[in-house]
Amino acid sequence: MKAAKMRDMSKEDLLLEEVELRKQMFKLRFQTATGQLQNASKIRGVRRDIARVLTILGEMETARQGK
């Protein structure tokens, strides 16, 4: 997901997105361990999406404290 689209989301939506991404990461890691993962680049993409969500949440917190 693009960062611009994430910035339009509310804090609650971003927190839910983070939970879903972490669940997806768990499933991908499980598939890797069992040898069923076909496309290993999905792990990298999900990891980056989690980082994007956390970065935007941090930006929101910083903006809130600055007011």
C-alpha positions as CSV (number, residue, x, y, z in Angstrom):
1,M,0.0,0.0,0.0
2,K,1.2,3.5,-0.8
3,A,2.2,5.9,2.0
4,A,-0.1,8.6,0.6
5,K,-3.1,6.3,0.9
6,M,-2.0,5.4,4.5
7,R,-1.8,9.1,5.5
8,D,-5.5,9.5,4.6
9,M,-6.4,6.7,7.1
10,S,-7.4,7.4,10.7
11,K,-5.2,6.2,13.6
12,E,-7.6,3.4,14.4
13,D,-7.5,2.2,10.8
14,L,-3.7,2.2,10.8
15,L,-3.6,0.2,13.9
16,L,-6.0,-2.4,12.4
17,E,-3.9,-2.4,9.3
18,E,-0.8,-3.1,11.4
19,V,-2.5,-6.0,13.1
20,E,-3.5,-7.5,9.7
21,L,0.0,-7.1,8.3
22,R,1.5,-8.8,11.3
23,K,-0.9,-11.7,10.8
24,Q,0.1,-11.9,7.2
25,M,3.8,-11.8,8.1
26,F,3.2,-14.7,10.5
27,K,1.5,-16.7,7.8
28,L,4.3,-16.0,5.4
29,R,7.0,-17.0,7.9
30,F,5.1,-20.2,8.6
31,Q,4.9,-21.0,4.9
32,T,8.7,-20.3,4.6
33,A,9.4,-22.7,7.5
34,T,7.3,-25.5,5.9
35,G,8.7,-24.9,2.4
36,Q,5.4,-23.8,0.9
37,L,6.2,-20.2,0.1
38,Q,6.3,-19.6,-3.6
39,N,7.3,-16.0,-3.7
40,A,9.8,-14.9,-1.1
41,S,9.6,-11.2,-2.0
42,K,6.2,-11.0,-0.4
43,I,7.9,-11.1,3.0
44,R,9.9,-8.0,2.1
45,G,6.8,-6.2,0.9
46,V,4.9,-6.9,4.0
47,R,7.8,-6.0,6.2
48,R,8.1,-2.6,4.4
49,D,4.3,-2.0,4.7
50,I,4.5,-2.6,8.5
51,A,7.4,-0.1,8.6
52,R,5.3,2.4,6.6
53,V,2.4,2.1,9.0
54,L,4.7,2.5,12.1
55,T,6.3,5.6,10.5
56,I,3.0,7.3,9.7
57,L,1.8,6.5,13.3
58,G,4.9,8.1,14.6
59,E,4.4,11.2,12.4
60,M,0.9,11.5,13.7
61,E,2.1,11.3,17.3
62,T,4.8,13.9,16.6
63,A,2.3,16.2,15.0
64,R,-0.1,15.8,17.9
65,Q,2.6,16.6,20.4
66,G,3.6,19.7,18.4
67,K,0.2,21.3,18.6
